[in-house]
Amino acid sequence: YAIVATDSFHSVGGDGAPRAVWTLLTLAIVTPLSFLKSMDSLRFTSAAAIIILMFILVVVILYLLDPWEAPLLRACPGGGGG
């Protein structure tokens, strides 16, 4: 998991920071979650993940349908929305 997360952070953050910085950042986020005594503590994290996935689903559907012909939803200039 740390390898996938580090690669994701590195690709989003660009080449400004070395890979070791992104690895340490990932471990700083994941390590405290692994020491929780109960899985009930992760319910808020799970809820946030579901909300984010729903948002992504809405964006994908809007991109697919593009009912308003919104230029914001275009993949590239002159590209089609669907």
QUINOR-V769329 format. One record per backbone hydrogen bond with DSSP energy under -1.0 kcal/mol. NH is the residue of the N-H (numbers start at 1). CO is the residue of the C=O. E is the energy in kcal/mol with one decimal. If there is no record, write none. Layout:
# QUINOR-V769329
nh=<NH | NH>
co=<CO | CO>
e=<E | E>
This chain:
# QUINOR-V769329
nh=<5 | 6 | 7 | 8 | 9 | 10 | 11 | 12 | 13 | 14 | 22 | 23 | 24 | 25 | 26 | 27 | 28 | 29 | 30 | 31 | 34 | 41 | 42 | 43 | 46 | 47 | 48 | 49 | 50 | 51 | 52 | 53 | 54 | 55 | 56 | 57 | 58 | 59 | 60 | 61 | 62 | 63 | 64 | 65 | 66 | 73 | 74 | 79>
co=<1 | 2 | 3 | 4 | 5 | 6 | 7 | 8 | 9 | 10 | 18 | 19 | 20 | 21 | 22 | 23 | 24 | 25 | 26 | 27 | 30 | 38 | 39 | 40 | 42 | 43 | 44 | 45 | 46 | 47 | 48 | 49 | 50 | 51 | 52 | 53 | 54 | 55 | 56 | 57 | 58 | 59 | 60 | 61 | 62 | 70 | 71 | 76>
e=<-2.7 | -2.4 | -2.3 | -2.2 | -2.7 | -2.6 | -2.1 | -2.0 | -3.2 | -1.0 | -1.2 | -2.2 | -2.4 | -2.2 | -2.3 | -2.5 | -2.3 | -1.4 | -2.6 | -2.4 | -1.3 | -1.1 | -1.7 | -1.5 | -2.5 | -2.1 | -2.3 | -2.2 | -2.2 | -2.3 | -2.4 | -2.3 | -2.3 | -2.1 | -2.3 | -2.3 | -2.3 | -2.4 | -2.4 | -2.4 | -2.7 | -2.3 | -2.3 | -2.9 | -2.7 | -1.2 | -1.3 | -2.5>
